[in-house]
């Protein structure tokens, strides 16, 4: 025991020497020597809370009335102090300064702290921090890491809610469904970090840890009040939600009931540790189980489509965030675009069907392949076996497809001409057949002689009356 006590005394002496050296360097080399001295004294190695004088000096440097460069320097000095130390007391007291600044300084400090975390590594990320100088320091280090997680979640909650839950009035009573589904999970996550701040082991009896725990417990009251108001508002809107939103709301409601039970245990531990002596912890009431069953039944029968906010639904779709609106003059000058052309309908020329056209095509091919004589006195060719067979049509397969309109018109003209020629030929043949019965007069022959001078009914003269005159 004596060896351990000597080691602790030596460690405290070394810590005091470090603090004195840092203060001396700040007096000589720093442009913000008063601020640096206040930070070192407020976060020294002594295992007791910092003096209020040093805390107020730091708060004066980060107020809204000071230049932003001073605020940025103070945040940088606190982050440097937090990242270089391996002592749990220095780390815890630095976190307490940041926590109190979030509670007592104007919201501009929140924004500066968030911007600092975006530009550099998160200063509150202490997941790898440990102080292995003693067995008790292990328990203290564990609580320091948990406390840093709470402060980091507190900043995230401020970013989502756009206001500080401790300094401002809760606004969850007046939110719509979309805002409730966004803000309530952030508040529940913050309450989850609160419940994780219960000390374990040697940290239960540490005075500095109890001081920080009292601030966490006092904030939990307003956090739970905001969650309760938001849950009541969410339940009022629950039976009008679509299924996706109802599922999210049901998860929020279930988690709210579970956290309410754990928060009751948290308050009992705080009372036993005499933490939050002046605080009036609220009484947590559990919701009835029948109401949870009714919500689950509604989720199973709720509509599938998700409800969207009206401002998002009515918002026109923009391309590259540029929206071009035409002036009334441009809209009047521009004529409406013509309707798209209708597909061309193929109609048969002359109202003929395909069977008639095919027969006309075949007839024209047959006539073109025959030896047609234009002599009206030549007998017509014999039909039957002596008729010349038509040649094979290489385009016969395409006859099943309707020809274009212009081709059909040309074919009809050719067919009409061929048809007229065929009628003339038939008329001539009929006239030739009726010629022997009419016996027309021959002005150059004997009266009553037939038209053909050498027909079978005409006797042939055996003498030539002109032979003698010529000789």
C-alpha positions as CSV (number, residue, x, y, z in Angstrom):
1,X,0.0,0.0,0.0
2,X,2.8,2.4,0.8
3,X,4.4,1.7,-2.6
4,X,1.1,2.6,-4.3
5,X,0.7,5.7,-2.2
6,X,4.2,6.9,-3.1
7,X,3.6,6.3,-6.8
8,X,0.4,8.3,-6.7
9,X,2.1,11.2,-4.8
10,X,4.9,11.1,-7.4
11,X,2.4,11.2,-10.3
12,X,0.6,14.2,-8.8
13,X,3.9,16.0,-8.3
14,X,4.9,15.4,-11.9
15,X,1.5,16.6,-13.1
16,X,1.8,19.8,-11.0
17,X,5.2,20.4,-12.5
18,X,3.8,20.0,-16.1
19,X,1.0,22.5,-15.3
20,X,3.5,25.1,-14.0
21,X,5.8,24.7,-17.0
22,X,2.9,25.1,-19.4
23,X,1.7,28.3,-17.6
24,X,5.2,29.7,-17.7
25,X,5.5,29.0,-21.5
26,X,2.1,30.6,-22.1
27,X,3.2,33.8,-20.3
28,X,6.2,34.1,-22.6
29,X,5.3,32.8,-26.0
30,X,1.6,33.0,-26.4
31,X,-0.4,35.9,-28.0
32,X,-3.4,34.7,-26.0
33,X,-1.5,34.2,-22.7
34,X,-4.4,35.0,-20.4
35,X,-6.6,32.5,-22.2
36,X,-3.9,29.8,-22.3
37,X,-3.3,30.3,-18.6
38,X,-7.0,30.0,-17.8
39,X,-7.3,26.8,-19.9
40,X,-4.3,25.2,-18.2
41,X,-5.6,26.1,-14.7
42,X,-9.1,24.9,-15.5
43,X,-7.8,21.6,-16.8
44,X,-4.9,20.9,-14.4
45,X,-4.0,17.5,-12.9
46,X,-5.6,18.1,-9.6
47,X,-8.5,15.7,-9.0
48,X,-11.1,18.3,-8.1
49,X,-13.4,20.6,-10.1
50,X,-11.9,23.7,-11.7
51,X,-12.2,27.1,-10.1
52,X,-15.1,29.2,-11.4
53,X,-12.8,32.2,-12.1
54,X,-10.9,30.2,-14.7
55,X,-14.1,28.9,-16.3
56,X,-15.5,32.4,-16.7
57,X,-12.3,33.6,-18.3
58,X,-12.7,30.9,-20.9
59,X,-16.4,31.6,-21.5
60,X,-15.6,35.3,-22.0
61,X,-13.2,34.4,-24.8
62,X,-15.8,32.3,-26.7
63,X,-18.8,34.6,-26.4
64,X,-20.7,35.9,-29.4
65,X,-19.2,39.4,-28.9
66,X,-15.6,38.2,-29.4
67,X,-14.0,37.9,-32.8
68,X,-14.3,34.5,-34.4
69,X,-10.6,34.1,-34.5
70,X,-10.5,34.2,-30.7
71,X,-13.2,31.5,-30.5
72,X,-11.4,29.3,-33.0
73,X,-8.2,29.7,-31.0
74,X,-9.9,28.7,-27.8
75,X,-11.4,25.6,-29.4
76,X,-8.1,24.7,-30.9
77,X,-6.4,25.0,-27.5
78,X,-9.0,22.8,-25.8
79,X,-8.7,20.2,-28.6
80,X,-4.9,20.2,-28.3
81,X,-5.1,19.8,-24.5
82,X,-7.5,16.9,-25.0
83,X,-5.5,15.1,-27.6
84,X,-2.1,15.3,-25.9
85,X,-3.0,14.2,-22.4
86,X,-3.0,10.7,-21.0
87,X,-4.3,11.7,-17.6
88,X,-7.9,11.0,-16.9
89,X,-8.3,14.1,-14.7
90,X,-7.0,16.5,-17.4
91,X,-9.3,14.8,-20.0
92,X,-12.3,14.8,-17.8
93,X,-11.9,18.5,-16.7
94,X,-11.4,19.5,-20.4
95,X,-14.7,17.8,-21.3
96,X,-16.4,19.5,-18.4
97,X,-15.3,22.9,-19.7
98,X,-16.7,22.0,-23.1
99,X,-20.0,20.7,-21.6
100,X,-20.5,23.8,-19.5
101,X,-19.8,26.0,-22.6
102,X,-22.5,24.1,-24.5
103,X,-24.9,24.7,-21.7
104,X,-24.1,28.3,-20.8
105,X,-22.6,30.0,-23.9
106,X,-24.7,31.2,-26.8
107,X,-25.4,28.8,-29.7
108,X,-22.6,30.3,-31.9
109,X,-20.2,28.1,-29.9
110,X,-22.1,25.0,-31.0
111,X,-21.7,26.0,-34.6
112,X,-18.0,26.8,-34.3
113,X,-17.4,23.5,-32.6
114,X,-19.3,21.6,-35.3
115,X,-17.3,23.5,-38.0
116,X,-14.1,22.7,-36.3
117,X,-15.0,19.0,-36.2
118,X,-15.7,19.1,-39.9
119,X,-12.5,20.7,-40.9
120,X,-10.4,18.5,-38.7
121,X,-10.7,15.3,-36.8
122,X,-13.5,15.1,-34.3
123,X,-12.0,16.5,-31.1
124,X,-14.5,14.6,-28.9
125,X,-13.5,11.2,-30.4
126,X,-11.8,9.6,-27.4
127,X,-12.5,6.0,-28.2
128,X,-8.8,5.1,-27.8
129,X,-8.2,7.1,-24.6
130,X,-6.9,5.2,-21.6
131,X,-5.0,6.0,-18.4
132,X,-3.2,2.9,-17.2
133,X,-1.4,4.6,-14.3
134,X,-3.5,2.7,-11.7
135,X,-6.4,0.2,-11.5
136,X,-8.8,3.0,-10.6
137,X,-7.6,5.0,-13.6
138,X,-9.0,2.2,-15.8
139,X,-12.5,2.8,-14.4
140,X,-12.1,6.5,-14.7
141,X,-10.9,6.2,-18.3
142,X,-13.9,4.1,-19.2
143,X,-16.3,6.8,-17.9
144,X,-14.3,9.6,-19.7
145,X,-14.9,7.7,-23.0
146,X,-18.6,7.4,-22.3
147,X,-18.9,11.0,-21.3
148,X,-17.2,12.1,-24.6
149,X,-19.7,10.0,-26.5
150,X,-22.5,11.8,-24.8
151,X,-21.1,15.2,-25.7
152,X,-20.5,14.2,-29.3
153,X,-24.1,13.0,-29.6
154,X,-25.3,16.2,-28.0
155,X,-23.6,18.2,-30.8
156,X,-25.2,15.9,-33.4
157,X,-28.6,16.4,-31.8
158,X,-28.2,20.1,-32.0
159,X,-27.3,19.8,-35.7
160,X,-30.5,17.9,-36.4
161,X,-32.9,19.9,-34.2
162,X,-31.4,23.3,-35.0
163,X,-31.7,24.3,-31.3
164,X,-30.2,23.3,-28.0
165,X,-32.4,21.0,-25.9
166,X,-31.2,22.4,-22.6
167,X,-31.3,26.1,-23.4
168,X,-34.5,26.3,-25.5
169,X,-38.1,25.1,-25.0
170,X,-38.9,21.7,-26.6
171,X,-40.7,22.0,-29.9
172,X,-41.7,18.5,-30.6
173,X,-45.4,19.2,-29.8
174,X,-45.8,21.2,-33.0
175,X,-43.9,19.1,-35.5
176,X,-45.4,17.4,-38.5
177,X,-44.9,13.7,-39.2
178,X,-41.8,14.0,-41.3
179,X,-40.0,16.2,-38.8
180,X,-41.1,13.9,-35.9
181,X,-39.6,10.9,-37.8
182,X,-36.4,12.8,-38.2
183,X,-35.9,14.4,-34.7
184,X,-37.3,11.8,-32.3
185,X,-34.6,9.2,-33.3
186,X,-31.9,11.8,-32.7
187,X,-33.4,12.6,-29.2
188,X,-33.6,8.9,-28.4
189,X,-30.0,8.3,-29.4
190,X,-29.0,11.2,-27.1
191,X,-31.0,9.6,-24.2
192,X,-29.2,6.3,-25.0
193,X,-25.9,8.1,-24.4
194,X,-27.3,9.5,-21.1
195,X,-28.2,6.0,-19.9
196,X,-24.7,4.8,-20.7
197,X,-23.2,7.4,-18.4
198,X,-23.9,5.4,-15.2
199,X,-20.4,5.0,-13.5
200,X,-19.0,1.6,-12.8
201,X,-16.4,0.4,-10.3
202,X,-14.2,3.0,-8.8
203,X,-15.8,5.7,-10.9
204,X,-18.9,5.6,-8.7
205,X,-17.1,7.3,-5.8
206,X,-15.1,9.8,-7.7
207,X,-16.1,13.4,-6.9
208,X,-15.2,14.9,-10.3
209,X,-17.2,12.2,-12.1
210,X,-20.2,12.8,-9.9
211,X,-20.0,16.5,-10.7
212,X,-20.1,15.7,-14.5
213,X,-22.9,13.1,-13.9
214,X,-25.1,15.6,-12.2
215,X,-25.1,17.8,-15.3
216,X,-25.9,14.8,-17.5
217,X,-28.8,13.8,-15.2
218,X,-30.2,17.3,-15.2
219,X,-30.3,17.4,-19.0
220,X,-32.0,14.0,-19.2
221,X,-35.1,15.5,-17.7
222,X,-35.6,17.9,-20.7
223,X,-34.5,15.2,-23.1
224,X,-37.2,12.8,-21.9
225,X,-39.8,15.6,-21.8
226,X,-39.1,16.4,-25.5
227,X,-39.3,12.7,-26.4
228,X,-42.6,12.3,-24.4
229,X,-44.2,15.3,-26.1
230,X,-43.0,14.1,-29.5
231,X,-44.3,10.6,-28.9
232,X,-47.8,11.9,-27.9
233,X,-47.8,14.0,-31.1
234,X,-46.7,11.0,-33.1
235,X,-49.4,8.7,-31.7
236,X,-52.0,11.3,-32.6
237,X,-50.9,11.1,-36.2
238,X,-50.2,7.3,-36.2
239,X,-53.5,6.0,-37.5
240,X,-53.4,8.3,-40.5
241,X,-49.9,7.2,-41.7
242,X,-48.9,5.0,-44.6
243,X,-47.2,1.7,-43.8
244,X,-43.5,2.8,-44.1
245,X,-44.0,5.8,-41.8
246,X,-46.2,3.7,-39.5
247,X,-43.3,1.2,-39.2
248,X,-40.8,3.9,-38.2
249,X,-43.3,5.4,-35.7
250,X,-43.9,2.0,-34.2
251,X,-40.1,1.4,-33.7
252,X,-39.9,4.9,-32.1
253,X,-42.8,4.1,-29.7
254,X,-41.3,0.7,-28.7
255,X,-37.9,2.2,-28.0
256,X,-39.5,5.0,-26.0
257,X,-41.1,2.5,-23.7
258,X,-37.8,0.6,-23.3
259,X,-35.9,3.8,-22.5
260,X,-38.5,4.9,-20.0
261,X,-38.0,1.8,-18.0
262,X,-34.2,2.2,-18.1
263,X,-34.5,5.9,-17.2
264,X,-36.4,5.0,-14.1
265,X,-33.4,2.8,-13.0
266,X,-31.0,5.6,-13.9
267,X,-32.8,8.0,-11.6
268,X,-32.8,5.5,-8.8
269,X,-29.0,5.1,-9.1
270,X,-28.5,8.9,-9.1
271,X,-30.6,9.2,-6.0
272,X,-28.5,6.6,-4.2
273,X,-25.3,8.4,-5.2
274,X,-26.7,11.7,-4.1
275,X,-26.4,13.0,-7.6
276,X,-28.6,15.8,-8.7
277,X,-29.6,16.8,-5.2
278,X,-31.6,19.8,-6.2
279,X,-33.2,18.2,-9.2
280,X,-36.7,16.9,-9.3
281,X,-36.6,13.7,-11.3
282,X,-39.9,13.1,-13.2
283,X,-41.9,9.9,-12.6
284,X,-41.9,7.6,-15.6
285,X,-45.1,5.9,-16.6
286,X,-45.3,3.0,-18.9
287,X,-47.8,3.0,-21.8
288,X,-50.5,0.3,-21.8
289,X,-49.7,-2.9,-23.6
290,X,-53.1,-2.9,-25.3
291,X,-52.3,0.3,-27.2
292,X,-49.1,-1.2,-28.5
293,X,-51.1,-4.2,-29.9
294,X,-53.6,-1.8,-31.6
295,X,-50.7,-0.1,-33.3
296,X,-49.2,-3.4,-34.5
297,X,-52.5,-4.4,-35.9
298,X,-52.8,-1.1,-37.8
299,X,-49.3,-1.6,-39.3
300,X,-50.3,-4.9,-40.7
301,X,-53.3,-3.4,-42.5
302,X,-51.9,0.1,-43.3
303,X,-51.5,1.2,-47.0
304,X,-48.2,0.3,-48.6
305,X,-47.4,3.7,-50.2
306,X,-45.3,6.1,-48.2
307,X,-46.6,9.6,-47.4
308,X,-44.4,12.5,-48.5
309,X,-44.5,16.0,-47.5
310,X,-46.6,18.4,-49.5
311,X,-43.7,20.8,-50.1
312,X,-41.6,18.0,-51.5
313,X,-44.4,16.5,-53.6
314,X,-45.4,19.9,-55.1
315,X,-41.8,20.9,-55.8
316,X,-41.0,20.7,-59.6
317,X,-38.2,18.5,-60.6
318,X,-35.1,20.5,-61.4
319,X,-32.1,19.5,-63.5
320,X,-28.7,20.7,-62.2
321,X,-30.6,23.0,-59.8
322,X,-31.5,25.3,-62.8
323,X,-35.1,26.1,-63.6
324,X,-35.9,28.0,-66.8
325,X,-39.2,29.8,-66.9
326,X,-40.4,31.2,-70.2
327,X,-41.7,34.7,-70.4
328,X,-45.3,35.2,-71.6
329,X,-44.0,36.7,-74.8
330,X,-42.0,33.6,-75.6
331,X,-45.0,31.4,-74.9
332,X,-47.2,33.5,-77.2
333,X,-44.7,33.5,-80.1
334,X,-44.1,29.9,-80.0
335,X,-46.8,28.0,-81.9
336,X,-48.0,24.7,-80.6
337,X,-46.1,21.7,-82.1
338,X,-48.1,19.7,-84.7
339,X,-49.5,16.3,-83.6
340,X,-47.5,13.3,-84.6
341,X,-48.3,12.0,-88.1
342,X,-50.7,9.1,-88.2
343,X,-49.4,5.8,-89.7
344,X,-50.1,5.6,-93.5
345,X,-53.0,3.3,-94.3
346,X,-52.5,1.2,-97.4
347,X,-55.7,1.1,-99.4
348,X,-56.4,-1.0,-102.5
349,X,-56.6,1.1,-105.7
350,X,-60.1,1.3,-107.2
351,X,-61.6,-0.6,-104.2
352,X,-60.4,-4.0,-105.6
353,X,-59.5,-6.8,-103.2
354,X,-56.3,-8.8,-103.3
355,X,-57.8,-11.8,-105.2
356,X,-58.9,-9.6,-108.1
357,X,-55.5,-7.9,-108.3
358,X,-53.7,-11.3,-108.3
359,X,-55.9,-12.5,-111.2
360,X,-55.2,-9.3,-113.1
361,X,-51.4,-9.7,-112.5
362,X,-51.5,-13.3,-113.8
363,X,-53.5,-12.4,-116.8
364,X,-51.1,-9.6,-117.8
365,X,-48.1,-11.9,-117.4
366,X,-49.8,-14.5,-119.6
367,X,-50.6,-12.0,-122.3
368,X,-47.1,-10.6,-122.3
369,X,-45.6,-14.1,-122.9
370,X,-47.9,-14.9,-125.8
371,X,-47.2,-14.1,-129.5
372,X,-49.9,-11.6,-130.2
373,X,-50.5,-10.5,-133.8
374,X,-52.0,-7.1,-134.6
375,X,-53.3,-8.3,-138.0
376,X,-57.1,-8.2,-137.8
377,X,-57.4,-10.9,-140.5
378,X,-55.1,-13.4,-138.8
379,X,-57.0,-16.1,-137.0
380,X,-56.9,-16.1,-133.2
381,X,-54.3,-18.4,-131.6
382,X,-55.7,-21.7,-130.4
383,X,-56.2,-22.2,-126.8
384,X,-55.6,-25.4,-124.9
385,X,-52.6,-27.6,-125.1
386,X,-51.1,-25.5,-128.0
387,X,-51.0,-22.4,-125.8
388,X,-47.6,-21.3,-124.6
389,X,-47.2,-21.8,-120.9
390,X,-46.5,-18.7,-118.9
391,X,-43.0,-18.3,-117.5
392,X,-42.4,-18.7,-113.8
393,X,-42.8,-15.5,-111.9
394,X,-39.8,-14.9,-109.7
395,X,-41.8,-12.3,-107.6
396,X,-44.7,-14.6,-106.9
397,X,-43.8,-14.8,-103.2
398,X,-44.1,-11.0,-102.9
399,X,-47.6,-11.1,-104.3
400,X,-48.8,-11.9,-100.8
401,X,-47.6,-8.5,-99.7
402,X,-49.6,-5.4,-100.6
403,X,-47.8,-3.2,-103.1
404,X,-47.3,0.5,-102.4
405,X,-50.0,3.0,-103.5
406,X,-48.0,4.4,-106.4
407,X,-47.3,0.9,-107.8
408,X,-50.9,-0.1,-107.5
409,X,-52.0,3.1,-109.5
410,X,-49.4,2.3,-112.3
411,X,-50.5,-1.3,-112.4
412,X,-54.2,-0.3,-112.7
413,X,-53.3,2.0,-115.7
414,X,-51.5,-0.8,-117.5
415,X,-54.4,-3.2,-116.8
416,X,-56.9,-0.7,-118.1
417,X,-54.9,-0.2,-121.3
418,X,-54.6,-4.0,-121.8
419,X,-58.3,-4.4,-121.1
420,X,-59.2,-1.8,-123.7
421,X,-56.9,-3.5,-126.2
422,X,-58.5,-6.9,-125.5
423,X,-62.0,-5.4,-126.1
424,X,-60.9,-4.0,-129.4
425,X,-59.5,-7.3,-130.5
426,X,-62.7,-9.1,-129.5
427,X,-64.7,-6.6,-131.5
428,X,-62.6,-7.1,-134.5
429,X,-62.9,-10.9,-134.3
430,X,-66.7,-10.5,-134.0
431,X,-66.8,-8.3,-137.1
432,X,-64.7,-10.9,-139.0
433,X,-67.1,-13.6,-138.0
434,X,-70.1,-11.6,-139.2
435,X,-68.6,-10.6,-142.6
436,X,-69.8,-13.6,-144.8
437,X,-73.4,-12.9,-143.9
438,X,-73.4,-9.2,-144.7
439,X,-71.9,-9.6,-148.2
440,X,-70.7,-6.0,-148.6
441,X,-70.3,-4.5,-152.1
442,X,-66.9,-4.4,-153.7
443,X,-66.5,-1.2,-155.7
444,X,-63.5,-2.6,-157.6
445,X,-65.1,-5.9,-158.6
446,X,-68.2,-7.5,-160.0
447,X,-71.5,-6.8,-158.4
448,X,-72.3,-9.4,-155.8
449,X,-68.7,-10.6,-155.5
450,X,-67.5,-11.4,-152.0
451,X,-65.1,-9.1,-150.2
452,X,-62.2,-11.5,-150.5
453,X,-61.4,-11.9,-154.2
454,X,-59.9,-15.3,-153.8
455,X,-62.4,-16.8,-151.5
456,X,-63.7,-20.4,-152.2
457,X,-67.0,-19.2,-153.6
458,X,-65.6,-17.1,-156.4
459,X,-64.7,-18.7,-159.7
460,X,-61.3,-18.0,-161.1
461,X,-61.1,-16.6,-164.7
462,X,-58.9,-18.5,-167.1
463,X,-58.1,-15.7,-169.4
464,X,-56.6,-12.2,-169.0
465,X,-58.4,-9.6,-171.1
466,X,-55.4,-7.3,-171.0
467,X,-52.8,-9.6,-172.4
468,X,-53.7,-8.9,-176.0
469,X,-53.5,-5.2,-175.7
470,X,-50.1,-5.3,-174.1
471,X,-48.7,-7.4,-176.8
